[in-house]
């Protein structure tokens, strides 16, 4: 789904792919810095049915469809075309938000209309921080009480995460969580008591 928008300086009509939402570039006509906006309205071209998305501020504006070059007017609400009976359904933005990514039953023929997800800006990673691998927050690391003399455990006794140095939250006598690096630290009972000698 491509995004349609206009340069605020010269009103040049622009079209970018969904992956470009939030990215900055220069207007091809006047050179003004632009940012591809997050769209609100989803609608098909009435001539070729190509699906587009656009900011709500462009409602009522006339554009040439980039696919078929026919003139089209951007509607005030989202619009979907039933793939079975070709009826066009207008859906306000609030309701579209509720059904986004799911299906909607066509009131004319009963077929299910897919409701595409609107392109969104990728969430930024804090500067200098690398994105965590999938499942990172679910990893559990264990420190044994037998290690309480080492610096890592000393950090934990001070209420600091032994891995990143930020404050940890204690959930029970033996369980801590660091909200900064998402690590959960569970202390287990020592396997060897102090002064105990291992026997063959």
Backbone as ProteinMPNN parsed JSONL, in Angstrom:
{"seq_chain_A": "XXXXXXXXXXXXXXXXXXXXXXXXXXXXXXXXXXXXXXXXXXXXXXXXXXXXXXXXXXXXXXXXXXXXXXXXXXXXXXXXXXXXXXXXXXXXXXXXXXXXXXXXXXXXXXXXXXXXXXXXXXXXXXXXXXXXXXXXXXXXXXXXXXXXXXXXXXXXXXXXXXXXXXXXXXXXXXXXXXXXXXXXXXXXXXXXXXXXXXXX", "coords_chain_A": {"N_chain_A": [[0.849, -1.191, 0.0], [0.747, 2.095, -1.017], [1.727, 5.431, 0.051], [0.16, 8.52, -0.18], [0.89, 11.961, -0.313], [1.391, 15.533, 0.19], [3.783, 18.071, -0.629], [4.402, 20.518, 1.795], [5.375, 23.029, 1.108], [5.426, 23.522, -1.759], [3.285, 22.112, -2.675], [3.601, 19.865, -4.232], [2.635, 16.692, -5.375], [3.256, 13.66, -3.798], [4.367, 10.261, -3.691], [5.016, 7.428, -1.845], [6.4, 4.243, -0.817], [5.123, 1.92, 1.681], [7.156, 1.284, 3.484], [8.588, 3.599, 3.749], [7.474, 5.331, 5.561], [7.792, 7.883, 7.931], [10.375, 8.47, 7.196], [12.888, 10.83, 6.079], [13.298, 13.105, 3.363], [14.126, 15.035, 0.404], [11.922, 17.323, -1.271], [11.041, 16.544, -4.58], [10.558, 18.634, -6.367], [10.881, 21.326, -5.198], [12.859, 21.0, -3.311], [12.441, 21.208, -0.608], [12.732, 19.999, 2.763], [11.173, 16.933, 3.553], [8.973, 14.743, 5.371], [7.803, 11.488, 5.263], [4.463, 10.95, 5.987], [2.493, 9.384, 8.66], [-0.274, 7.565, 7.637], [-3.877, 8.131, 7.709], [-6.255, 7.713, 6.376], [-7.522, 5.136, 4.357], [-8.02, 4.091, 1.056], [-9.424, 3.056, -2.131], [-8.356, 3.539, -5.548], [-10.836, 4.81, -7.629], [-10.886, 4.112, -10.32], [-8.944, 2.062, -10.963], [-8.795, 0.509, -8.713], [-6.52, 0.308, -7.108], [-5.017, 0.276, -3.934], [-4.591, 2.916, -1.631], [-3.089, 5.027, 0.923], [-3.422, 7.869, 3.055], [-2.753, 11.014, 4.76], [-5.273, 12.44, 6.96], [-5.586, 15.133, 6.542], [-5.561, 15.593, 3.83], [-8.032, 15.064, 2.845], [-10.548, 15.384, 0.42], [-8.865, 16.476, -1.456], [-7.567, 16.551, -4.812], [-5.946, 14.073, -6.694], [-3.689, 12.516, -9.035], [-3.925, 9.17, -9.855], [-1.171, 7.175, -9.156], [-0.883, 4.69, -10.348], [-2.741, 4.276, -12.523], [-3.031, 6.76, -13.612], [-5.408, 8.176, -13.61], [-7.676, 10.786, -12.57], [-8.489, 11.356, -9.155], [-10.425, 11.845, -6.165], [-9.592, 12.348, -2.843], [-11.194, 10.635, -0.281], [-13.251, 11.5, 2.639], [-13.486, 9.599, 4.591], [-12.265, 6.295, 5.423], [-12.219, 3.8, 2.849], [-13.375, 0.749, 1.487], [-13.28, -1.885, -0.905], [-15.452, -4.45, -1.735], [-14.297, -7.652, -2.508], [-15.929, -9.526, -3.712], [-18.51, -8.545, -4.597], [-17.967, -5.993, -5.429], [-18.95, -3.692, -4.201], [-18.533, -0.502, -2.652], [-17.461, 0.33, 0.54], [-17.772, 2.755, 3.021], [-15.886, 3.684, 5.83], [-15.558, 5.072, 9.0], [-12.686, 6.646, 10.588], [-12.243, 5.899, 13.307], [-13.692, 3.493, 13.591], [-12.38, 2.008, 11.668], [-9.904, 1.755, 12.859], [-10.536, -0.046, 14.904], [-11.118, -2.413, 13.507], [-8.911, -2.904, 12.024], [-6.534, -4.822, 10.275], [-8.012, -7.093, 10.461], [-11.021, -8.781, 9.429], [-13.976, -7.705, 7.627], [-17.451, -8.053, 7.39], [-19.202, -7.975, 4.375], [-22.014, -5.997, 3.917], [-23.642, -6.225, 1.749], [-23.248, -8.649, 0.278], [-22.28, -10.516, 2.051], [-19.722, -11.503, 1.998], [-16.278, -11.704, 3.179], [-14.352, -8.877, 3.775], [-11.013, -8.095, 3.514], [-9.255, -6.118, 5.879], [-6.829, -3.956, 5.525], [-3.764, -3.292, 7.322], [-2.742, -0.065, 8.292], [0.188, 1.622, 7.138], [2.856, 2.215, 9.429], [5.121, 4.274, 11.325], [8.366, 3.088, 12.073], [9.341, 2.099, 15.345], [11.633, 4.021, 17.121], [14.959, 3.16, 18.124], [16.592, 3.797, 21.212], [19.26, 6.222, 21.146], [22.474, 4.962, 20.493], [21.895, 2.513, 21.581], [21.643, -0.907, 20.937], [19.23, -2.815, 19.111], [17.256, -5.198, 20.889], [17.539, -8.758, 20.688], [15.003, -11.062, 19.345], [12.729, -12.217, 21.829], [14.295, -11.416, 23.914], [13.496, -10.183, 26.325], [12.427, -12.282, 27.693], [14.38, -13.908, 28.573], [15.953, -15.596, 31.209], [18.253, -15.19, 33.746], [20.394, -16.83, 35.997], [21.754, -16.501, 39.26], [23.773, -17.957, 41.647], [23.528, -18.262, 45.203], [25.896, -19.04, 46.273], [27.796, -17.592, 45.052], [28.021, -15.174, 46.298], [30.151, -13.627, 47.125], [31.404, -12.535, 44.974], [31.977, -9.736, 42.677], [29.655, -9.308, 41.023], [27.434, -10.199, 42.505], [27.717, -8.5, 44.641], [26.986, -6.088, 43.493], [24.267, -6.591, 43.11], [23.387, -6.765, 45.737], [23.501, -4.118, 46.41], [21.312, -3.194, 45.157], [21.55, -2.886, 42.451], [21.658, -3.706, 38.978], [23.609, -6.468, 38.048], [24.52, -6.631, 35.467], [24.036, -4.37, 33.832], [24.171, -2.228, 35.541], [22.079, -0.545, 36.309], [19.243, 0.368, 38.429], [17.51, -2.286, 40.112], [14.346, -3.985, 40.416], [12.861, -5.537, 43.164], [11.059, -8.484, 43.419], [10.516, -10.633, 45.024], [11.963, -12.493, 47.805], [14.049, -13.717, 46.442], [14.033, -12.881, 43.783], [14.643, -10.678, 41.167], [14.187, -7.905, 38.879], [15.418, -6.164, 36.093], [14.524, -3.182, 34.742], [15.777, -1.783, 32.8], [17.551, -3.364, 31.164], [15.956, -5.54, 30.822], [16.412, -7.962, 32.072], [15.819, -10.816, 34.072], [16.551, -11.82, 37.298], [17.095, -14.556, 39.18], [17.684, -15.82, 42.319], [19.076, -18.784, 43.408], [18.965, -21.418, 45.851], [22.016, -22.12, 47.565], [24.181, -24.628, 46.249], [26.281, -25.735, 47.56], [27.218, -25.519, 50.885], [28.812, -22.997, 52.862], [32.096, -23.741, 53.891], [31.66, -26.409, 53.64], [32.94, -29.569, 52.677], [33.7, -31.118, 49.674], [33.007, -34.486, 49.005], [34.235, -37.576, 47.694]], "CA_chain_A": [[0.0, 0.0, 0.0], [1.554, 3.306, -1.099], [1.261, 6.595, 0.8], [0.075, 9.765, -0.945], [0.913, 13.18, 0.505], [1.785, 16.712, -0.589], [4.826, 18.927, -0.051], [3.75, 21.698, 2.378], [5.901, 24.27, 0.533], [5.029, 23.753, -3.155], [2.111, 21.268, -2.915], [3.923, 18.752, -5.131], [2.074, 15.421, -4.942], [4.3, 12.658, -3.617], [3.912, 8.898, -3.446], [6.113, 6.586, -1.351], [5.993, 2.936, -0.327], [4.807, 1.827, 3.103], [8.381, 1.214, 4.286], [9.201, 4.929, 3.861], [6.776, 6.143, 6.569], [8.684, 8.428, 8.952], [11.693, 8.81, 6.656], [13.067, 12.199, 5.594], [13.915, 13.265, 2.057], [13.87, 16.357, -0.181], [10.872, 17.398, -2.285], [11.661, 16.474, -5.907], [10.381, 19.884, -7.126], [11.437, 22.54, -4.587], [13.981, 20.675, -2.432], [12.058, 21.36, 0.804], [12.807, 18.73, 3.498], [9.874, 16.302, 3.785], [8.919, 13.474, 6.103], [6.637, 10.7, 4.849], [3.587, 10.936, 7.159], [1.678, 8.218, 8.974], [-1.59, 7.814, 7.034], [-5.089, 7.885, 8.487], [-7.337, 7.273, 5.483], [-7.207, 4.097, 3.373], [-9.068, 4.137, 0.043], [-9.0, 2.555, -3.442], [-8.586, 4.374, -6.719], [-12.111, 4.372, -8.22], [-10.718, 3.62, -11.696], [-8.186, 0.808, -11.075], [-8.927, -0.181, -7.409], [-5.268, 0.258, -6.355], [-5.254, 0.774, -2.576], [-3.672, 3.944, -1.152], [-3.326, 5.589, 2.252], [-3.049, 9.28, 3.049], [-3.145, 11.731, 5.977], [-6.642, 12.96, 6.941], [-5.564, 16.536, 6.095], [-5.721, 15.655, 2.369], [-9.406, 14.72, 2.479], [-11.129, 16.319, -0.544], [-7.867, 16.902, -2.446], [-7.522, 15.782, -6.064], [-4.652, 13.485, -7.03], [-3.653, 11.55, -10.13], [-3.541, 7.842, -9.377], [0.144, 6.819, -9.71], [-0.93, 3.424, -11.095], [-3.463, 4.357, -13.803], [-2.988, 8.161, -14.03], [-6.743, 8.778, -13.611], [-7.903, 11.724, -11.468], [-9.313, 10.829, -8.057], [-10.578, 12.743, -5.024], [-9.368, 11.596, -1.602], [-12.423, 10.707, 0.519], [-13.147, 11.935, 4.038], [-13.406, 8.404, 5.421], [-11.643, 5.136, 4.783], [-13.127, 3.098, 1.934], [-12.949, -0.606, 1.124], [-14.069, -2.486, -1.987], [-15.705, -5.877, -1.54], [-13.742, -8.401, -3.635], [-16.934, -10.396, -4.33], [-19.581, -7.841, -5.307], [-17.418, -4.693, -5.859], [-19.552, -2.543, -3.528], [-17.572, 0.286, -1.882], [-17.93, 0.616, 1.897], [-17.065, 3.828, 3.705], [-15.701, 3.352, 7.245], [-14.863, 6.195, 9.627], [-11.339, 6.288, 11.046], [-12.3, 5.22, 14.606], [-14.115, 2.106, 13.376], [-11.305, 1.353, 10.92], [-8.872, 1.418, 13.845], [-10.996, -1.231, 15.642], [-11.14, -3.621, 12.666], [-7.67, -2.926, 11.246], [-5.81, -6.084, 10.292], [-8.956, -8.214, 10.545], [-11.945, -8.826, 8.298], [-15.273, -7.054, 7.796], [-18.457, -8.71, 6.55], [-19.865, -7.083, 3.431], [-23.462, -6.008, 4.164], [-24.374, -6.49, 0.506], [-23.208, -10.052, -0.166], [-21.86, -11.39, 3.143], [-18.315, -11.92, 1.865], [-15.361, -11.047, 4.119], [-13.419, -7.925, 3.183], [-9.804, -7.915, 4.329], [-9.031, -4.724, 6.278], [-5.367, -3.877, 5.627], [-3.157, -2.458, 8.361], [-2.122, 1.142, 7.75], [1.641, 1.699, 7.399], [3.219, 2.999, 10.608], [6.534, 4.588, 11.501], [9.076, 2.124, 12.918], [9.712, 2.67, 16.636], [13.062, 4.315, 17.164], [15.763, 2.59, 19.2], [17.34, 4.872, 21.86], [20.561, 6.41, 20.514], [23.574, 4.204, 21.087], [21.458, 1.198, 22.057], [21.361, -1.878, 19.877], [17.94, -3.465, 19.343], [17.372, -6.492, 21.547], [17.105, -9.879, 19.844], [13.67, -11.56, 19.686], [12.649, -13.01, 23.048], [15.298, -10.967, 24.882], [12.873, -9.896, 27.615], [11.982, -13.513, 28.352], [15.52, -14.679, 29.029], [16.143, -15.583, 32.649], [19.618, -15.506, 34.132], [20.417, -17.286, 37.385], [22.971, -16.334, 40.05], [23.672, -18.805, 42.817], [23.96, -17.599, 46.436], [27.277, -19.411, 46.581], [28.663, -16.608, 44.414], [27.735, -13.854, 46.849], [31.361, -12.858, 47.407], [31.961, -11.947, 43.763], [31.463, -8.376, 42.424], [28.319, -9.274, 40.445], [26.466, -10.307, 43.587], [27.831, -7.269, 45.435], [26.154, -5.113, 42.785], [22.869, -6.921, 43.365], [23.097, -6.411, 47.135], [23.327, -2.66, 46.443], [20.099, -2.855, 44.418], [21.908, -2.559, 41.072], [21.749, -4.848, 38.067], [25.013, -6.852, 37.869], [24.883, -6.663, 34.055], [24.068, -3.035, 33.215], [24.423, -1.229, 36.576], [20.899, 0.239, 36.651], [18.509, -0.154, 39.589], [16.632, -3.433, 39.878], [13.15, -4.063, 41.247], [12.802, -6.834, 43.827], [9.705, -9.012, 43.43], [10.413, -11.547, 46.165], [13.269, -12.618, 48.463], [15.085, -14.235, 45.566], [13.761, -12.551, 42.391], [14.838, -9.281, 40.796], [14.045, -7.605, 37.456], [15.988, -4.89, 35.659], [13.664, -2.609, 33.699], [16.608, -1.184, 31.748], [18.026, -4.365, 30.19], [14.917, -6.573, 30.749], [16.871, -9.253, 32.586], [15.246, -11.289, 35.329], [17.613, -12.495, 38.044], [16.553, -15.409, 40.234], [18.717, -16.421, 43.158], [18.724, -20.125, 43.849], [19.634, -21.832, 47.085], [23.359, -22.614, 47.248], [24.312, -26.079, 46.146], [27.291, -26.122, 48.541], [27.24, -24.591, 52.011], [30.15, -22.508, 53.181], [32.857, -24.602, 54.789], [31.396, -27.82, 53.362], [33.985, -30.174, 51.858], [33.195, -32.091, 48.721], [33.509, -35.843, 49.218], [34.121, -38.456, 46.525]], "C_chain_A": [[0.887, 1.245, 0.0], [0.894, 4.456, -0.348], [1.278, 7.808, -0.127], [0.111, 10.938, 0.029], [1.423, 14.319, -0.354], [2.873, 17.478, 0.145], [4.151, 20.17, 0.528], [4.213, 23.011, 1.763], [5.358, 24.538, -0.865], [3.815, 22.925, -3.578], [2.341, 20.191, -3.975], [3.333, 17.469, -4.559], [3.163, 14.357, -4.913], [3.67, 11.302, -3.314], [5.114, 8.064, -3.012], [5.542, 5.246, -0.9], [5.795, 2.941, 1.176], [6.053, 1.847, 3.978], [9.008, 2.582, 4.518], [8.542, 5.806, 4.909], [7.762, 6.571, 7.658], [10.047, 8.836, 8.432], [11.711, 10.231, 6.083], [13.727, 12.182, 4.217], [13.528, 14.638, 1.514], [12.746, 16.264, -1.207], [11.528, 17.378, -3.663], [11.521, 17.754, -6.723], [11.135, 21.059, -6.51], [12.599, 22.273, -3.637], [13.681, 20.823, -0.958], [12.173, 20.003, 1.523], [11.398, 18.205, 3.817], [10.038, 15.073, 4.672], [7.662, 12.744, 5.668], [5.731, 10.506, 6.066], [2.949, 9.568, 7.421], [0.275, 8.475, 8.426], [-2.732, 7.522, 7.99], [-6.179, 7.268, 7.62], [-6.807, 6.23, 4.498], [-8.344, 4.094, 2.355], [-8.541, 3.552, -1.265], [-9.178, 3.621, -4.517], [-9.889, 3.903, -7.358], [-11.983, 3.799, -9.626], [-10.048, 2.25, -11.744], [-8.183, -0.018, -9.792], [-7.604, -0.371, -6.673], [-5.491, 0.925, -5.005], [-4.167, 1.762, -2.182], [-4.025, 4.325, 0.278], [-2.801, 7.008, 2.244], [-3.401, 9.92, 4.389], [-4.563, 12.296, 5.841], [-6.692, 14.393, 6.418], [-5.76, 16.674, 4.584], [-7.125, 15.268, 1.917], [-9.99, 15.8, 1.563], [-10.154, 16.778, -1.614], [-7.916, 15.993, -3.675], [-6.097, 15.333, -6.341], [-4.794, 12.701, -8.321], [-3.2, 10.222, -9.547], [-2.18, 7.493, -9.981], [0.118, 5.552, -10.56], [-1.568, 3.592, -12.472], [-3.526, 5.77, -14.38], [-4.369, 8.8, -14.165], [-6.871, 9.72, -12.411], [-8.786, 11.07, -10.403], [-9.337, 11.857, -6.94], [-10.45, 11.904, -3.759], [-10.603, 11.743, -0.713], [-12.167, 11.17, 1.947], [-13.033, 10.774, 5.001], [-12.657, 7.318, 4.669], [-12.677, 4.449, 3.897], [-12.518, 1.746, 1.573], [-13.844, -1.123, 0.015], [-14.223, -3.975, -1.709], [-15.148, -6.642, -2.735], [-14.76, -9.28, -4.347], [-17.944, -9.635, -5.171], [-19.202, -6.436, -5.76], [-18.113, -3.486, -5.245], [-18.464, -1.827, -2.723], [-18.189, 0.634, -0.531], [-17.095, 1.737, 2.488], [-17.064, 3.536, 5.2], [-14.991, 4.523, 7.9], [-13.58, 5.709, 10.298], [-11.35, 5.523, 12.37], [-12.679, 3.753, 14.437], [-13.043, 1.336, 12.615], [-10.201, 0.9, 11.881], [-9.241, 0.133, 14.601], [-10.873, -2.509, 14.81], [-9.865, -3.81, 11.85], [-6.946, -4.257, 11.398], [-6.709, -7.303, 10.387], [-9.85, -8.211, 9.304], [-13.263, -8.152, 8.647], [-16.267, -7.728, 6.862], [-19.148, -7.683, 5.664], [-21.369, -7.135, 3.679], [-24.285, -6.334, 2.921], [-24.411, -7.97, 0.152], [-22.751, -11.033, 0.91], [-20.429, -11.87, 3.048], [-17.457, -11.163, 2.882], [-14.397, -10.151, 3.36], [-12.185, -7.873, 4.067], [-9.616, -6.427, 4.635], [-7.527, -4.549, 6.487], [-4.906, -2.96, 6.762], [-2.503, -1.251, 7.712], [-0.628, 1.155, 8.071], [1.919, 2.616, 8.582], [4.726, 3.195, 10.657], [7.17, 3.551, 12.42], [9.473, 2.816, 14.215], [11.225, 2.834, 16.692], [13.724, 3.615, 18.342], [16.511, 3.732, 19.861], [18.749, 4.967, 21.298], [21.642, 5.643, 21.263], [23.186, 2.817, 21.552], [21.165, 0.297, 20.868], [20.018, -2.521, 20.139], [18.148, -4.848, 19.953], [16.931, -7.599, 20.605], [15.727, -10.358, 20.249], [13.714, -12.428, 20.946], [13.599, -12.558, 24.134], [14.696, -10.777, 26.267], [12.464, -11.142, 28.371], [13.147, -14.351, 28.847], [15.654, -14.539, 30.535], [17.571, -15.988, 32.953], [19.624, -15.851, 35.616], [21.781, -17.013, 38.017], [22.789, -17.175, 41.303], [24.174, -18.038, 44.042], [25.401, -17.932, 46.791], [28.263, -18.402, 46.008], [28.58, -15.245, 45.079], [28.976, -13.041, 47.193], [31.905, -12.162, 46.156], [31.316, -10.592, 43.476], [30.057, -8.332, 41.859], [27.258, -9.314, 41.532], [26.528, -9.092, 44.501], [26.987, -6.165, 44.816], [24.683, -5.328, 43.13], [22.469, -6.571, 44.79], [22.871, -4.911, 47.286], [22.066, -2.223, 45.712], [20.359, -2.499, 42.97], [22.005, -3.829, 40.244], [23.216, -5.202, 37.857], [25.459, -6.823, 36.411], [24.953, -5.271, 33.42], [24.26, -1.913, 34.232], [23.241, -0.357, 36.94], [20.144, -0.407, 37.82], [17.601, -1.311, 39.196], [15.433, -3.343, 40.808], [13.079, -5.462, 41.834], [11.354, -7.283, 43.91], [9.465, -10.002, 44.562], [11.793, -11.617, 46.79], [14.386, -12.94, 47.483], [14.893, -13.855, 44.091], [13.859, -11.051, 42.158], [14.623, -9.13, 39.292], [14.653, -6.237, 37.178], [15.13, -4.346, 34.519], [14.488, -2.014, 32.562], [17.032, -2.221, 30.705], [17.103, -5.582, 30.112], [15.376, -7.937, 31.261], [16.176, -9.569, 33.899], [16.321, -12.112, 36.024], [16.957, -13.255, 39.185], [17.704, -16.016, 41.013], [18.242, -17.785, 43.606], [19.446, -20.425, 45.157], [21.008, -22.377, 46.735], [23.403, -24.13, 47.196], [25.358, -26.6, 47.128], [27.275, -25.096, 49.658], [28.674, -24.165, 52.287], [30.835, -23.444, 54.168], [32.643, -26.079, 54.529], [32.464, -28.356, 52.416], [33.352, -31.192, 50.936], [33.822, -33.446, 48.985], [33.326, -36.648, 47.953], [32.948, -39.398, 46.714]], "O_chain_A": [[1.691, 1.432, 0.914], [-0.318, 4.468, -0.136], [2.285, 8.088, -0.779], [-0.552, 10.916, 1.066], [1.84, 14.107, -1.493], [2.892, 17.532, 1.375], [3.39, 20.826, -0.183], [3.514, 24.017, 1.88], [4.883, 25.638, -1.145], [3.365, 23.028, -4.719], [1.387, 19.667, -4.549], [3.512, 17.185, -3.375], [3.899, 14.178, -5.884], [2.579, 11.219, -2.75], [6.116, 7.997, -3.724], [4.346, 5.129, -0.634], [6.245, 3.855, 1.866], [6.018, 2.367, 5.093], [9.868, 2.725, 5.387], [8.998, 6.927, 5.137], [8.473, 5.745, 8.231], [10.808, 9.485, 9.149], [10.682, 10.759, 5.661], [14.597, 11.357, 3.941], [12.694, 15.327, 2.102], [12.623, 15.27, -1.921], [12.482, 18.121, -3.895], [12.276, 17.958, -7.674], [11.926, 21.716, -7.185], [13.261, 23.213, -3.197], [14.559, 20.593, -0.126], [11.768, 18.977, 0.976], [10.543, 18.952, 4.293], [11.1, 14.452, 4.714], [6.571, 13.314, 5.697], [6.172, 9.957, 7.075], [2.873, 8.717, 6.535], [-0.312, 9.514, 8.728], [-2.582, 6.769, 8.952], [-6.933, 6.407, 8.074], [-5.761, 6.429, 3.88], [-9.512, 4.095, 2.742], [-7.331, 3.551, -1.49], [-10.039, 4.494, -4.408], [-10.041, 2.708, -7.61], [-12.87, 3.077, -10.082], [-10.505, 1.365, -12.467], [-7.635, -1.12, -9.769], [-7.551, -1.132, -5.707], [-6.078, 2.005, -4.928], [-2.979, 1.5, -2.365], [-5.1, 3.998, 0.782], [-1.856, 7.326, 1.523], [-4.273, 9.411, 5.093], [-5.006, 12.598, 4.733], [-7.724, 14.827, 5.906], [-6.09, 17.758, 4.104], [-7.375, 15.156, 0.717], [-9.937, 16.987, 1.885], [-10.567, 17.408, -2.588], [-8.264, 14.816, -3.579], [-5.156, 16.12, -6.234], [-5.892, 12.266, -8.668], [-2.204, 10.162, -8.826], [-2.038, 7.511, -11.204], [0.994, 5.355, -11.402], [-1.026, 3.121, -13.472], [-4.011, 5.968, -15.494], [-4.492, 9.861, -14.776], [-6.259, 9.492, -11.368], [-9.713, 10.326, -10.722], [-8.401, 12.641, -6.779], [-11.113, 10.876, -3.616], [-11.017, 12.865, -0.421], [-11.025, 11.225, 2.405], [-12.536, 10.941, 6.115], [-12.441, 7.402, 3.46], [-13.875, 4.514, 4.171], [-11.309, 1.622, 1.38], [-15.04, -0.831, -0.006], [-13.238, -4.675, -1.475], [-15.488, -6.32, -3.873], [-14.505, -9.738, -5.46], [-18.218, -10.009, -6.312], [-20.003, -5.753, -6.399], [-17.902, -2.363, -5.702], [-17.573, -2.475, -2.173], [-19.297, 1.165, -0.462], [-15.866, 1.685, 2.466], [-18.094, 3.186, 5.775], [-13.935, 4.942, 7.426], [-13.409, 4.515, 10.544], [-10.558, 4.598, 12.55], [-12.076, 2.874, 15.052], [-12.816, 0.156, 12.879], [-9.641, -0.186, 11.737], [-8.369, -0.681, 14.903], [-10.558, -3.571, 15.348], [-9.751, -4.761, 11.078], [-6.766, -4.756, 12.509], [-6.22, -8.432, 10.394], [-9.465, -7.695, 8.255], [-13.624, -8.042, 9.818], [-15.972, -7.952, 5.688], [-19.619, -6.651, 6.142], [-21.951, -8.22, 3.653], [-25.464, -6.673, 3.014], [-25.457, -8.498, -0.226], [-22.823, -12.246, 0.712], [-19.962, -12.582, 3.938], [-17.858, -10.113, 3.385], [-13.716, -10.588, 2.433], [-12.306, -7.626, 5.267], [-9.797, -5.58, 3.761], [-7.002, -4.953, 7.524], [-5.576, -1.987, 7.107], [-1.798, -1.379, 6.711], [-0.225, 0.743, 9.158], [1.293, 3.667, 8.721], [5.497, 2.404, 10.114], [6.581, 3.177, 13.434], [9.891, 3.974, 14.204], [11.986, 1.924, 16.36], [13.137, 3.49, 19.417], [17.035, 4.588, 19.148], [19.375, 3.949, 21.002], [21.714, 5.67, 22.492], [24.059, 2.016, 21.886], [20.511, 0.708, 19.91], [19.682, -2.758, 21.299], [19.076, -5.572, 19.593], [16.027, -7.39, 19.796], [15.299, -10.102, 21.374], [14.605, -13.26, 21.113], [13.716, -13.217, 25.167], [15.301, -11.159, 27.269], [12.18, -11.074, 29.567], [12.941, -15.391, 29.471], [15.478, -13.444, 31.069], [18.045, -17.016, 32.47], [18.92, -15.217, 36.402], [22.822, -17.255, 37.407], [21.744, -17.103, 41.95], [25.123, -17.261, 43.946], [26.052, -17.189, 47.526], [29.422, -18.355, 46.419], [29.02, -14.252, 44.499], [28.855, -11.862, 47.524], [32.772, -11.294, 46.262], [30.224, -10.316, 43.972], [29.311, -7.406, 42.175], [26.292, -8.552, 41.489], [25.514, -8.692, 45.073], [26.345, -5.394, 45.529], [23.949, -4.378, 43.405], [21.345, -6.13, 45.031], [22.141, -4.476, 48.176], [21.769, -1.03, 45.645], [19.515, -1.886, 42.317], [22.384, -4.888, 40.744], [24.006, -4.322, 37.517], [26.649, -6.972, 36.133], [25.813, -5.011, 32.577], [24.489, -0.767, 33.846], [23.374, 0.506, 37.808], [20.372, -1.569, 38.156], [17.007, -1.328, 38.117], [15.496, -2.704, 41.858], [13.217, -6.454, 41.118], [10.506, -6.548, 44.416], [8.33, -10.183, 45.003], [12.701, -10.897, 46.374], [15.523, -12.503, 47.656], [15.532, -14.454, 43.226], [13.237, -10.258, 42.863], [14.836, -10.067, 38.523], [14.437, -5.28, 37.922], [15.02, -4.968, 33.462], [13.959, -1.766, 31.479], [16.893, -1.988, 29.504], [17.417, -6.551, 29.42], [14.783, -8.959, 30.914], [15.972, -8.688, 34.734], [16.929, -12.993, 35.416], [16.332, -12.654, 40.059], [18.591, -16.648, 40.439], [17.134, -17.927, 44.124], [20.419, -19.76, 45.513], [21.159, -23.036, 45.706], [22.756, -24.819, 47.984], [25.331, -27.776, 47.492], [27.316, -23.897, 49.382], [29.623, -24.887, 51.982], [30.235, -23.883, 55.15], [33.335, -26.92, 55.103], [32.85, -27.679, 51.463], [32.559, -32.029, 51.368], [35.035, -33.546, 49.17], [32.367, -36.432, 47.212], [32.673, -40.224, 45.845]]}, "name": "protein", "num_of_chains": 1, "seq": "XXXXXXXXXXXXXXXXXXXXXXXXXXXXXXXXXXXXXXXXXXXXXXXXXXXXXXXXXXXXXXXXXXXXXXXXXXXXXXXXXXXXXXXXXXXXXXXXXXXXXXXXXXXXXXXXXXXXXXXXXXXXXXXXXXXXXXXXXXXXXXXXXXXXXXXXXXXXXXXXXXXXXXXXXXXXXXXXXXXXXXXXXXXXXXXXXXXXXXXX"}
